Structure formats: structure tokens, C-alpha cells
Amino acid sequence: MAISVKRIYEAAATSDGYRVLVDRVWPRGLKKEDAALDAWAKELAPSASLRKWFGHDPARWEAFRHRYATELDAQKAFWQPLVTRAERQRVTLLFGAKDEDHNQAVALKIYLDNWMRANRLG
């Protein structure tokens, strides 16, 4: 199957599969009962200091991805279940950021896709 990303403010769809929020803080203006979540994986979000440093500045995107990957390297126990699930069904990583191209869900997807490619097909 696959991993995809989606803003949490978009309507849930059955094609989303397993929906997991990967933000450390709850998205503004969204009621928990309206989120249609399967899980909220706060532990997979970037550290507070990394999130603040990044500030969704596209100029810091590549450095953010590398620093976040370093954090994720130490958190395999938290993201490995998503990889296992993604082998069976679609997993959608949800985020609240306005920037749909430069956020932790996109960075996490790239990280997980690269890991799966290297460890499943390599």
C-alpha cells in the first residue's frame, strides 16, 4: 500500500485508510470529534525546539528535514508500526499547517518512504 499526506481540515475519505495526526499540538479551530482520527501520534512530531526553529520557513526546509530525520532515527519504536500498517493498507499522515509542501507530515512521509524502499526492496 502507500503513505499519503493530507491537511486535517480536509474532509475525511474512506480512501484515506488509517488516519494519523502527526502534530504535537492540536490544530486550531478543529473539534476532536470532527477529526475522524484513528490515532494522534504526538511522539512522531518534531521536537518543540525543532518546530520553533523551522517556523515553516521554506528556506529552512532541507535543514529541517535532515534534523527531523535525526530525531526520527531515535524513534523507530514510534514510527515502525506505521510502516507495518502501510504494508497492508493506506496510511494518511495528517497535519494542520497551512503550507502543504513544507511541513512535518511531508518530511515524515519522505523519511518513511525512503526507509521502506531501502529496507523492503533493498
PyMOL commands that set and color helices and strands:
alter all, ss='L'
color gray80, all
select helices_A, chain A and resi 14-16+32-34+42-44+48-54+58-73+76-86+104-120
alter helices_A, ss='H'
color red, helices_A
select strands_A, chain A and resi 3-7+18-21+39-40+91-95
alter strands_A, ss='S'
color yellow, strands_A
deselect
rebuild
show_as cartoon
